[in-house]
Amino acid sequence: MESSDKPRLPRGVRLRYDEVRQRWTLLAPERIFEVDGTAAAVLQLCDGERDLGAIVAELASRFQAPPDVIEKDVIAMLAGLQAKRVLET
């Protein structure tokens, strides 16, 4: 994944907060993934409009962390979701 890529959830995949269970879920056809609050913060920014660089900059500002550390973690997470076909670039 490169900094110019614009990640987005594909058609049929949704990020939802489950009020009953008090947790974030990523819903895909015939699959469900539980995601923590940090992953949800990243996925909320994956709208197909922002590129990876803008997502990392926003997260670095929000969490007051070094962008290079955040970028490495975000790329690893998004690559895993891309391999599971619940994220597109």
Biopython code that builds the backbone (N, CA, C, O; Angstrom):
import numpy as np
from Bio.PDB.StructureBuilder import StructureBuilder

atoms = [
    (1, "MET", "N", (0.849, -1.168, 0.000)),
    (1, "MET", "CA", (0.000, 0.000, 0.000)),
    (1, "MET", "C", (0.900, 1.237, 0.000)),
    (1, "MET", "O", (1.897, 1.300, 0.720)),
    (2, "GLU", "N", (0.530, 2.205, -0.812)),
    (2, "GLU", "CA", (1.333, 3.420, -0.946)),
    (2, "GLU", "C", (0.578, 4.630, -0.401)),
    (2, "GLU", "O", (-0.643, 4.587, -0.249)),
    (3, "SER", "N", (1.295, 5.693, -0.113)),
    (3, "SER", "CA", (0.668, 6.860, 0.511)),
    (3, "SER", "C", (-0.356, 7.546, -0.389)),
    (3, "SER", "O", (-1.179, 8.319, 0.102)),
    (4, "SER", "N", (-0.324, 7.283, -1.685)),
    (4, "SER", "CA", (-1.312, 7.888, -2.585)),
    (4, "SER", "C", (-2.572, 7.026, -2.737)),
    (4, "SER", "O", (-3.551, 7.475, -3.333)),
    (5, "ASP", "N", (-2.562, 5.802, -2.208)),
    (5, "ASP", "CA", (-3.743, 4.938, -2.276)),
    (5, "ASP", "C", (-4.871, 5.527, -1.443)),
    (5, "ASP", "O", (-4.638, 6.133, -0.397)),
    (6, "LYS", "N", (-6.097, 5.341, -1.922)),
    (6, "LYS", "CA", (-7.281, 5.850, -1.230)),
    (6, "LYS", "C", (-8.148, 4.669, -0.785)),
    (6, "LYS", "O", (-9.042, 4.237, -1.513)),
    (7, "PRO", "N", (-7.875, 4.153, 0.415)),
    (7, "PRO", "CA", (-8.621, 2.982, 0.878)),
    (7, "PRO", "C", (-10.087, 3.299, 1.139)),
    (7, "PRO", "O", (-10.451, 4.405, 1.540)),
    (8, "ARG", "N", (-10.916, 2.281, 0.896)),
    (8, "ARG", "CA", (-12.355, 2.411, 1.125)),
    (8, "ARG", "C", (-12.939, 1.026, 1.372)),
    (8, "ARG", "O", (-12.371, 0.008, 0.977)),
    (9, "LEU", "N", (-14.079, 1.020, 2.032)),
    (9, "LEU", "CA", (-14.795, -0.223, 2.226)),
    (9, "LEU", "C", (-15.547, -0.534, 0.933)),
    (9, "LEU", "O", (-16.206, 0.350, 0.384)),
    (10, "PRO", "N", (-15.464, -1.760, 0.439)),
    (10, "PRO", "CA", (-16.174, -2.090, -0.803)),
    (10, "PRO", "C", (-17.683, -2.169, -0.583)),
    (10, "PRO", "O", (-18.163, -2.172, 0.551)),
    (11, "ARG", "N", (-18.393, -2.230, -1.659)),
    (11, "ARG", "CA", (-19.846, -2.352, -1.619)),
    (11, "ARG", "C", (-20.217, -3.579, -0.788)),
    (11, "ARG", "O", (-19.652, -4.657, -0.977)),
    (12, "GLY", "N", (-21.153, -3.414, 0.117)),
    (12, "GLY", "CA", (-21.614, -4.510, 0.948)),
    (12, "GLY", "C", (-20.866, -4.661, 2.262)),
    (12, "GLY", "O", (-21.228, -5.508, 3.079)),
    (13, "VAL", "N", (-19.833, -3.861, 2.483)),
    (13, "VAL", "CA", (-19.069, -3.923, 3.737)),
    (13, "VAL", "C", (-19.346, -2.636, 4.511)),
    (13, "VAL", "O", (-19.257, -1.538, 3.962)),
    (14, "ARG", "N", (-19.685, -2.786, 5.799)),
    (14, "ARG", "CA", (-20.024, -1.626, 6.620)),
    (14, "ARG", "C", (-19.361, -1.701, 7.981)),
    (14, "ARG", "O", (-19.204, -2.778, 8.557)),
    (15, "LEU", "N", (-18.981, -0.561, 8.475)),
    (15, "LEU", "CA", (-18.470, -0.427, 9.839)),
    (15, "LEU", "C", (-19.631, 0.043, 10.698)),
    (15, "LEU", "O", (-20.242, 1.074, 10.419)),
    (16, "ARG", "N", (-19.933, -0.713, 11.739)),
    (16, "ARG", "CA", (-21.059, -0.374, 12.605)),
    (16, "ARG", "C", (-20.673, -0.535, 14.066)),
    (16, "ARG", "O", (-19.860, -1.385, 14.429)),
    (17, "TYR", "N", (-21.281, 0.309, 14.892)),
    (17, "TYR", "CA", (-21.107, 0.162, 16.331)),
    (17, "TYR", "C", (-22.300, -0.611, 16.863)),
    (17, "TYR", "O", (-23.445, -0.203, 16.670)),
    (18, "ASP", "N", (-22.042, -1.710, 17.524)),
    (18, "ASP", "CA", (-23.073, -2.566, 18.098)),
    (18, "ASP", "C", (-23.378, -2.052, 19.503)),
    (18, "ASP", "O", (-22.605, -2.269, 20.436)),
    (19, "GLU", "N", (-24.502, -1.375, 19.640)),
    (19, "GLU", "CA", (-24.883, -0.782, 20.925)),
    (19, "GLU", "C", (-25.096, -1.845, 22.001)),
    (19, "GLU", "O", (-24.742, -1.635, 23.161)),
    (20, "VAL", "N", (-25.663, -2.965, 21.625)),
    (20, "VAL", "CA", (-25.953, -4.019, 22.598)),
    (20, "VAL", "C", (-24.672, -4.581, 23.199)),
    (20, "VAL", "O", (-24.570, -4.746, 24.415)),
    (21, "ARG", "N", (-23.704, -4.870, 22.350)),
    (21, "ARG", "CA", (-22.452, -5.474, 22.819)),
    (21, "ARG", "C", (-21.371, -4.446, 23.139)),
    (21, "ARG", "O", (-20.305, -4.796, 23.646)),
    (22, "GLN", "N", (-21.649, -3.163, 22.837)),
    (22, "GLN", "CA", (-20.715, -2.073, 23.107)),
    (22, "GLN", "C", (-19.368, -2.295, 22.425)),
    (22, "GLN", "O", (-18.316, -2.193, 23.057)),
    (23, "ARG", "N", (-19.412, -2.606, 21.103)),
    (23, "ARG", "CA", (-18.172, -2.813, 20.354)),
    (23, "ARG", "C", (-18.398, -2.530, 18.874)),
    (23, "ARG", "O", (-19.523, -2.565, 18.377)),
    (24, "TRP", "N", (-17.297, -2.250, 18.190)),
    (24, "TRP", "CA", (-17.311, -1.992, 16.764)),
    (24, "TRP", "C", (-17.253, -3.310, 15.995)),
    (24, "TRP", "O", (-16.571, -4.253, 16.397)),
    (25, "THR", "N", (-17.982, -3.352, 14.883)),
    (25, "THR", "CA", (-17.946, -4.521, 14.014)),
    (25, "THR", "C", (-17.805, -4.077, 12.568)),
    (25, "THR", "O", (-18.280, -3.012, 12.172)),
    (26, "LEU", "N", (-17.151, -4.906, 11.806)),
    (26, "LEU", "CA", (-17.036, -4.705, 10.365)),
    (26, "LEU", "C", (-17.875, -5.815, 9.748)),
    (26, "LEU", "O", (-17.536, -6.994, 9.843)),
    (27, "LEU", "N", (-18.972, -5.422, 9.116)),
    (27, "LEU", "CA", (-19.911, -6.382, 8.550)),
    (27, "LEU", "C", (-19.644, -6.557, 7.066)),
    (27, "LEU", "O", (-19.592, -5.587, 6.309)),
    (28, "ALA", "N", (-19.476, -7.801, 6.666)),
    (28, "ALA", "CA", (-19.259, -8.147, 5.265)),
    (28, "ALA", "C", (-20.211, -9.294, 4.929)),
    (28, "ALA", "O", (-20.692, -9.975, 5.835)),
    (29, "PRO", "N", (-20.488, -9.516, 3.658)),
    (29, "PRO", "CA", (-21.379, -10.628, 3.318)),
    (29, "PRO", "C", (-20.909, -11.944, 3.954)),
    (29, "PRO", "O", (-19.797, -12.413, 3.709)),
    (30, "GLU", "N", (-21.779, -12.513, 4.764)),
    (30, "GLU", "CA", (-21.549, -13.788, 5.435)),
    (30, "GLU", "C", (-20.359, -13.795, 6.394)),
    (30, "GLU", "O", (-19.877, -14.862, 6.776)),
    (31, "ARG", "N", (-19.886, -12.617, 6.782)),
    (31, "ARG", "CA", (-18.763, -12.522, 7.723)),
    (31, "ARG", "C", (-18.959, -11.323, 8.636)),
    (31, "ARG", "O", (-19.622, -10.348, 8.283)),
    (32, "ILE", "N", (-18.372, -11.419, 9.807)),
    (32, "ILE", "CA", (-18.360, -10.287, 10.732)),
    (32, "ILE", "C", (-17.003, -10.270, 11.426)),
    (32, "ILE", "O", (-16.491, -11.311, 11.836)),
    (33, "PHE", "N", (-16.431, -9.083, 11.552)),
    (33, "PHE", "CA", (-15.143, -8.913, 12.216)),
    (33, "PHE", "C", (-15.339, -7.942, 13.369)),
    (33, "PHE", "O", (-15.928, -6.876, 13.194)),
    (34, "GLU", "N", (-14.850, -8.306, 14.541)),
    (34, "GLU", "CA", (-14.843, -7.380, 15.658)),
    (34, "GLU", "C", (-13.589, -6.527, 15.535)),
    (34, "GLU", "O", (-12.497, -7.049, 15.310)),
    (35, "VAL", "N", (-13.743, -5.220, 15.682)),
    (35, "VAL", "CA", (-12.589, -4.325, 15.609)),
    (35, "VAL", "C", (-12.548, -3.470, 16.867)),
    (35, "VAL", "O", (-13.583, -3.106, 17.425)),
    (36, "ASP", "N", (-11.339, -3.157, 17.299)),
    (36, "ASP", "CA", (-11.219, -2.315, 18.486)),
    (36, "ASP", "C", (-11.407, -0.844, 18.112)),
    (36, "ASP", "O", (-11.555, -0.506, 16.938)),
    (37, "GLY", "N", (-11.398, -0.003, 19.098)),
    (37, "GLY", "CA", (-11.630, 1.427, 18.877)),
    (37, "GLY", "C", (-10.600, 2.082, 17.982)),
    (37, "GLY", "O", (-10.935, 2.971, 17.200)),
    (38, "THR", "N", (-9.354, 1.658, 18.085)),
    (38, "THR", "CA", (-8.299, 2.221, 17.244)),
    (38, "THR", "C", (-8.520, 1.844, 15.784)),
    (38, "THR", "O", (-8.411, 2.691, 14.897)),
    (39, "ALA", "N", (-8.830, 0.579, 15.537)),
    (39, "ALA", "CA", (-9.103, 0.135, 14.165)),
    (39, "ALA", "C", (-10.326, 0.852, 13.608)),
    (39, "ALA", "O", (-10.350, 1.211, 12.431)),
    (40, "ALA", "N", (-11.336, 1.061, 14.439)),
    (40, "ALA", "CA", (-12.532, 1.781, 13.994)),
    (40, "ALA", "C", (-12.191, 3.215, 13.607)),
    (40, "ALA", "O", (-12.726, 3.736, 12.628)),
    (41, "ALA", "N", (-11.304, 3.859, 14.367)),
    (41, "ALA", "CA", (-10.884, 5.229, 14.042)),
    (41, "ALA", "C", (-10.215, 5.271, 12.675)),
    (41, "ALA", "O", (-10.430, 6.207, 11.905)),
    (42, "VAL", "N", (-9.406, 4.262, 12.372)),
    (42, "VAL", "CA", (-8.749, 4.190, 11.060)),
    (42, "VAL", "C", (-9.788, 3.950, 9.979)),
    (42, "VAL", "O", (-9.788, 4.639, 8.958)),
    (43, "LEU", "N", (-10.670, 2.987, 10.188)),
    (43, "LEU", "CA", (-11.657, 2.632, 9.164)),
    (43, "LEU", "C", (-12.649, 3.756, 8.892)),
    (43, "LEU", "O", (-13.136, 3.888, 7.769)),
    (44, "GLN", "N", (-12.949, 4.555, 9.885)),
    (44, "GLN", "CA", (-13.844, 5.694, 9.673)),
    (44, "GLN", "C", (-13.242, 6.700, 8.696)),
    (44, "GLN", "O", (-13.972, 7.437, 8.033)),
    (45, "LEU", "N", (-11.927, 6.730, 8.608)),
    (45, "LEU", "CA", (-11.250, 7.651, 7.690)),
    (45, "LEU", "C", (-11.069, 7.060, 6.294)),
    (45, "LEU", "O", (-10.692, 7.775, 5.365)),
    (46, "CYS", "N", (-11.331, 5.778, 6.138)),
    (46, "CYS", "CA", (-11.169, 5.098, 4.839)),
    (46, "CYS", "C", (-12.435, 5.292, 4.011)),
    (46, "CYS", "O", (-13.266, 4.391, 3.894)),
    (47, "ASP", "N", (-12.562, 6.482, 3.444)),
    (47, "ASP", "CA", (-13.784, 6.841, 2.719)),
    (47, "ASP", "C", (-13.604, 6.888, 1.202)),
    (47, "ASP", "O", (-14.537, 7.241, 0.482)),
    (48, "GLY", "N", (-12.418, 6.537, 0.711)),
    (48, "GLY", "CA", (-12.166, 6.594, -0.723)),
    (48, "GLY", "C", (-11.811, 7.990, -1.211)),
    (48, "GLY", "O", (-11.445, 8.167, -2.373)),
    (49, "GLU", "N", (-11.914, 8.970, -0.344)),
    (49, "GLU", "CA", (-11.562, 10.352, -0.675)),
    (49, "GLU", "C", (-10.170, 10.697, -0.160)),
    (49, "GLU", "O", (-9.374, 11.324, -0.860)),
    (50, "ARG", "N", (-9.890, 10.283, 1.057)),
    (50, "ARG", "CA", (-8.584, 10.555, 1.667)),
    (50, "ARG", "C", (-7.571, 9.511, 1.203)),
    (50, "ARG", "O", (-7.884, 8.325, 1.094)),
    (51, "ASP", "N", (-6.368, 9.971, 0.938)),
    (51, "ASP", "CA", (-5.320, 8.994, 0.636)),
    (51, "ASP", "C", (-4.663, 8.567, 1.945)),
    (51, "ASP", "O", (-4.917, 9.150, 2.999)),
    (52, "LEU", "N", (-3.825, 7.553, 1.864)),
    (52, "LEU", "CA", (-3.187, 7.000, 3.051)),
    (52, "LEU", "C", (-2.400, 8.067, 3.807)),
    (52, "LEU", "O", (-2.406, 8.088, 5.038)),
    (53, "GLY", "N", (-1.727, 8.947, 3.080)),
    (53, "GLY", "CA", (-0.969, 10.026, 3.721)),
    (53, "GLY", "C", (-1.849, 10.935, 4.561)),
    (53, "GLY", "O", (-1.462, 11.331, 5.661)),
    (54, "ALA", "N", (-3.035, 11.272, 4.051)),
    (54, "ALA", "CA", (-3.964, 12.131, 4.795)),
    (54, "ALA", "C", (-4.527, 11.403, 6.013)),
    (54, "ALA", "O", (-4.724, 12.007, 7.067)),
    (55, "ILE", "N", (-4.783, 10.112, 5.865)),
    (55, "ILE", "CA", (-5.280, 9.314, 6.991)),
    (55, "ILE", "C", (-4.236, 9.273, 8.100)),
    (55, "ILE", "O", (-4.562, 9.473, 9.270)),
    (56, "VAL", "N", (-2.998, 9.019, 7.740)),
    (56, "VAL", "CA", (-1.910, 8.968, 8.722)),
    (56, "VAL", "C", (-1.737, 10.329, 9.398)),
    (56, "VAL", "O", (-1.563, 10.398, 10.615)),
    (57, "ALA", "N", (-1.782, 11.401, 8.624)),
    (57, "ALA", "CA", (-1.634, 12.749, 9.196)),
    (57, "ALA", "C", (-2.752, 13.045, 10.192)),
    (57, "ALA", "O", (-2.498, 13.602, 11.260)),
    (58, "GLU", "N", (-3.976, 12.680, 9.854)),
    (58, "GLU", "CA", (-5.118, 12.897, 10.751)),
    (58, "GLU", "C", (-4.948, 12.101, 12.050)),
    (58, "GLU", "O", (-5.166, 12.628, 13.140)),
    (59, "LEU", "N", (-4.560, 10.839, 11.925)),
    (59, "LEU", "CA", (-4.371, 9.996, 13.108)),
    (59, "LEU", "C", (-3.201, 10.485, 13.964)),
    (59, "LEU", "O", (-3.284, 10.460, 15.192)),
    (60, "ALA", "N", (-2.126, 10.925, 13.338)),
    (60, "ALA", "CA", (-0.972, 11.444, 14.079)),
    (60, "ALA", "C", (-1.373, 12.673, 14.887)),
    (60, "ALA", "O", (-0.948, 12.845, 16.030)),
    (61, "SER", "N", (-2.190, 13.517, 14.284)),
    (61, "SER", "CA", (-2.672, 14.706, 14.983)),
    (61, "SER", "C", (-3.626, 14.332, 16.119)),
    (61, "SER", "O", (-3.515, 14.845, 17.233)),
    (62, "ARG", "N", (-4.539, 13.455, 15.827)),
    (62, "ARG", "CA", (-5.555, 13.054, 16.798)),
    (62, "ARG", "C", (-4.956, 12.347, 18.013)),
    (62, "ARG", "O", (-5.357, 12.608, 19.147)),
    (63, "PHE", "N", (-4.000, 11.455, 17.774)),
    (63, "PHE", "CA", (-3.429, 10.659, 18.853)),
    (63, "PHE", "C", (-2.062, 11.165, 19.325)),
    (63, "PHE", "O", (-1.438, 10.548, 20.189)),
    (64, "GLN", "N", (-1.601, 12.277, 18.765)),
    (64, "GLN", "CA", (-0.323, 12.883, 19.124)),
    (64, "GLN", "C", (0.799, 11.845, 19.142)),
    (64, "GLN", "O", (1.484, 11.645, 20.145)),
    (65, "ALA", "N", (0.956, 11.194, 17.988)),
    (65, "ALA", "CA", (1.975, 10.150, 17.830)),
    (65, "ALA", "C", (2.772, 10.427, 16.563)),
    (65, "ALA", "O", (2.293, 11.118, 15.664)),
    (66, "PRO", "N", (3.992, 9.888, 16.486)),
    (66, "PRO", "CA", (4.825, 10.100, 15.294)),
    (66, "PRO", "C", (4.190, 9.466, 14.049)),
    (66, "PRO", "O", (3.794, 8.301, 14.086)),
    (67, "PRO", "N", (4.090, 10.219, 12.956)),
    (67, "PRO", "CA", (3.469, 9.699, 11.731)),
    (67, "PRO", "C", (4.112, 8.419, 11.197)),
    (67, "PRO", "O", (3.410, 7.552, 10.676)),
    (68, "ASP", "N", (5.448, 8.283, 11.318)),
    (68, "ASP", "CA", (6.093, 7.081, 10.783)),
    (68, "ASP", "C", (5.677, 5.823, 11.542)),
    (68, "ASP", "O", (5.571, 4.751, 10.945)),
    (69, "VAL", "N", (5.444, 5.937, 12.827)),
    (69, "VAL", "CA", (4.979, 4.795, 13.626)),
    (69, "VAL", "C", (3.541, 4.455, 13.252)),
    (69, "VAL", "O", (3.197, 3.290, 13.051)),
    (70, "ILE", "N", (2.717, 5.479, 13.162)),
    (70, "ILE", "CA", (1.313, 5.276, 12.798)),
    (70, "ILE", "C", (1.205, 4.681, 11.399)),
    (70, "ILE", "O", (0.422, 3.757, 11.175)),
    (71, "GLU", "N", (1.977, 5.199, 10.469)),
    (71, "GLU", "CA", (1.898, 4.719, 9.089)),
    (71, "GLU", "C", (2.198, 3.221, 9.004)),
    (71, "GLU", "O", (1.501, 2.483, 8.307)),
    (72, "LYS", "N", (3.223, 2.782, 9.705)),
    (72, "LYS", "CA", (3.597, 1.364, 9.674)),
    (72, "LYS", "C", (2.445, 0.496, 10.202)),
    (72, "LYS", "O", (2.112, -0.528, 9.605)),
    (73, "ASP", "N", (1.844, 0.908, 11.313)),
    (73, "ASP", "CA", (0.738, 0.147, 11.901)),
    (73, "ASP", "C", (-0.511, 0.176, 11.028)),
    (73, "ASP", "O", (-1.184, -0.843, 10.869)),
    (74, "VAL", "N", (-0.820, 1.338, 10.463)),
    (74, "VAL", "CA", (-2.006, 1.475, 9.603)),
    (74, "VAL", "C", (-1.847, 0.625, 8.343)),
    (74, "VAL", "O", (-2.788, -0.055, 7.935)),
    (75, "ILE", "N", (-0.680, 0.656, 7.731)),
    (75, "ILE", "CA", (-0.448, -0.145, 6.525)),
    (75, "ILE", "C", (-0.608, -1.630, 6.837)),
    (75, "ILE", "O", (-1.224, -2.359, 6.060)),
    (76, "ALA", "N", (-0.068, -2.082, 7.951)),
    (76, "ALA", "CA", (-0.191, -3.497, 8.327)),
    (76, "ALA", "C", (-1.655, -3.886, 8.523)),
    (76, "ALA", "O", (-2.091, -4.934, 8.048)),
    (77, "MET", "N", (-2.404, -3.048, 9.218)),
    (77, "MET", "CA", (-3.808, -3.345, 9.462)),
    (77, "MET", "C", (-4.613, -3.357, 8.169)),
    (77, "MET", "O", (-5.384, -4.283, 7.914)),
    (78, "LEU", "N", (-4.426, -2.318, 7.354)),
    (78, "LEU", "CA", (-5.189, -2.221, 6.111)),
    (78, "LEU", "C", (-4.818, -3.317, 5.124)),
    (78, "LEU", "O", (-5.679, -3.807, 4.393)),
    (79, "ALA", "N", (-3.546, -3.709, 5.092)),
    (79, "ALA", "CA", (-3.124, -4.794, 4.207)),
    (79, "ALA", "C", (-3.801, -6.104, 4.611)),
    (79, "ALA", "O", (-4.191, -6.895, 3.753)),
    (80, "GLY", "N", (-3.940, -6.327, 5.904)),
    (80, "GLY", "CA", (-4.628, -7.519, 6.378)),
    (80, "GLY", "C", (-6.092, -7.529, 5.985)),
    (80, "GLY", "O", (-6.629, -8.564, 5.592)),
    (81, "LEU", "N", (-6.738, -6.378, 6.090)),
    (81, "LEU", "CA", (-8.146, -6.284, 5.693)),
    (81, "LEU", "C", (-8.305, -6.401, 4.180)),
    (81, "LEU", "O", (-9.287, -6.958, 3.691)),
    (82, "GLN", "N", (-7.335, -5.872, 3.452)),
    (82, "GLN", "CA", (-7.363, -5.978, 1.997)),
    (82, "GLN", "C", (-7.227, -7.447, 1.578)),
    (82, "GLN", "O", (-7.894, -7.890, 0.643)),
    (83, "ALA", "N", (-6.382, -8.185, 2.255)),
    (83, "ALA", "CA", (-6.201, -9.615, 1.952)),
    (83, "ALA", "C", (-7.483, -10.393, 2.219)),
    (83, "ALA", "O", (-7.748, -11.400, 1.562)),
    (84, "LYS", "N", (-8.286, -9.927, 3.189)),
    (84, "LYS", "CA", (-9.560, -10.582, 3.509)),
    (84, "LYS", "C", (-10.709, -10.068, 2.627)),
    (84, "LYS", "O", (-11.857, -10.492, 2.764)),
    (85, "ARG", "N", (-10.371, -9.156, 1.731)),
    (85, "ARG", "CA", (-11.329, -8.576, 0.773)),
    (85, "ARG", "C", (-12.442, -7.755, 1.413)),
    (85, "ARG", "O", (-13.577, -7.735, 0.937)),
    (86, "VAL", "N", (-12.090, -7.082, 2.500)),
    (86, "VAL", "CA", (-13.056, -6.169, 3.129)),
    (86, "VAL", "C", (-12.565, -4.734, 3.056)),
    (86, "VAL", "O", (-13.090, -3.854, 3.739)),
    (87, "LEU", "N", (-11.546, -4.498, 2.217)),
    (87, "LEU", "CA", (-11.013, -3.156, 1.986)),
    (87, "LEU", "C", (-10.472, -3.096, 0.570)),
    (87, "LEU", "O", (-9.843, -4.040, 0.092)),
    (88, "GLU", "N", (-10.724, -1.975, -0.099)),
    (88, "GLU", "CA", (-10.220, -1.742, -1.452)),
    (88, "GLU", "C", (-9.387, -0.473, -1.481)),
    (88, "GLU", "O", (-9.530, 0.405, -0.631)),
    (89, "THR", "N", (-8.500, -0.395, -2.494)),
    (89, "THR", "CA", (-7.745, 0.849, -2.697)),
    (89, "THR", "C", (-7.957, 1.334, -4.102)),
    (89, "THR", "O", (-7.412, 2.368, -4.488)),
]
sb = StructureBuilder()
sb.init_structure("model")
sb.init_model(0)
sb.init_chain("A")
sb.init_seg("    ")
for serial, (resi, resn, name, xyz) in enumerate(atoms, 1):
    if name == "N":
        sb.init_residue(resn, " ", resi, " ")
    sb.init_atom(name, np.array(xyz, "f"), 0.0, 1.0, " ", f" {name:<3s}", serial, name[0])
structure = sb.get_structure()
